[in-house]
Amino acid sequence: MQKEFLVSVAGGLLSASMTSAILLNSGVGIILGYFGLLPIMLVGFSSGIRYLTIASCFCVVSLILFSSQAQATLHFFSIVIPSILICYLVLNRQYINDKSSRWREIGEAVSAMTILAIIYLLAGAAFLTDGSYNLESQIRGTLNKIFSERMQIASALDRKLLINTIIPYFPALIASSWLIMILINAVIAQSILIKIDKNIRPRLKYSLLLAPQWVYWVFTIFGAISLFGSGKIEFITQNACLISAIPFFLIGLTVFNHLARRTRAPRTVLFIFYIFLSISSWAIAICTIIGFFEEWLRLREKYI
């Protein structure tokens, strides 16, 4: 127990150090900050939620003492809470009856993270806008300030065009990058622990990712509201709808990866597919649609 406690403390302090490195405004600092979640995930996946909580407490306290309260607060909401949520859903077994139990589906953890992102979106609309819920205007002003002060853009017209292009989906873009960052850290942590035989849960089958039924309802409800809403309501619900579609996008990725392995040159096919995915919003949309209907199409089962 003393060993686990010391490892938890070390993990929390290391996470705080890596997170603070992003303030160095260097490439190395950004990379370290991106993987600031990894030490806490390693503690959680190897020792459980109890020691994950200890590591998180030391991380937050050290940030308050040696960095700033603002960074500690951001770290708490963006890293600590997601870590606890993921570890709880991934490590806790679901009891089917009095005699049997099973590991929870990984899709439940991913879907829960999207709900957390939507909660943050709604909370941001309530608290960051002084109760006006005009989140779009708030984001526009912030982006305009950042682009004008820190980025050398040719003219005010170019700046306005860029902001108008990204602002309708900006919260969803932030939520997607945040969720992907968390999932990458979680996957790396689990892989490391499996290699050193310190993992609590056996190897996860990411290729069998499925979304729980309730995510379909969340997606449908926000989608319907965004279609019939306008102004502030449309902006918030549109982004909430896109965030709730993230599990379907990830399922679509597993489908394409599965089908690519059936070809003669899987690496080439995947390379071309990911190139299109990085440059085309249509490719992202198609991938998400396929992931949405995979529940009924069962492509991964038909082409085993």
Secondary structure, 3 states (H helix, E strand, C coil): CHHHHHHHHHHHHHHHHHHHHHHHCCHHHHHHHHCCCHHHHHHHHHHCHHHHHHHHHHHHHHHHHHCCHHHHHHHHHHHHHHHHHHHHHHHCEEECCCCCEEECCHHHHHHHHHHHHHHHHHHHHHHCCCCCCCHHHHHHHHHHHHHHHHCCCCCHHHHHHHHHHHHHHHHHHHHHHHHHHHHHHHHHHHHHHHHCCCCCCCCCCHHHCCCCHHHHHHHHHHHHHHHHCCHHHHHHHHHHHHHHCHHHHHHHHHHHHHHHCCCCCHHHHHHHHHHHHHHCHHHHHHHHHHHHHHHHHCHHHHCC
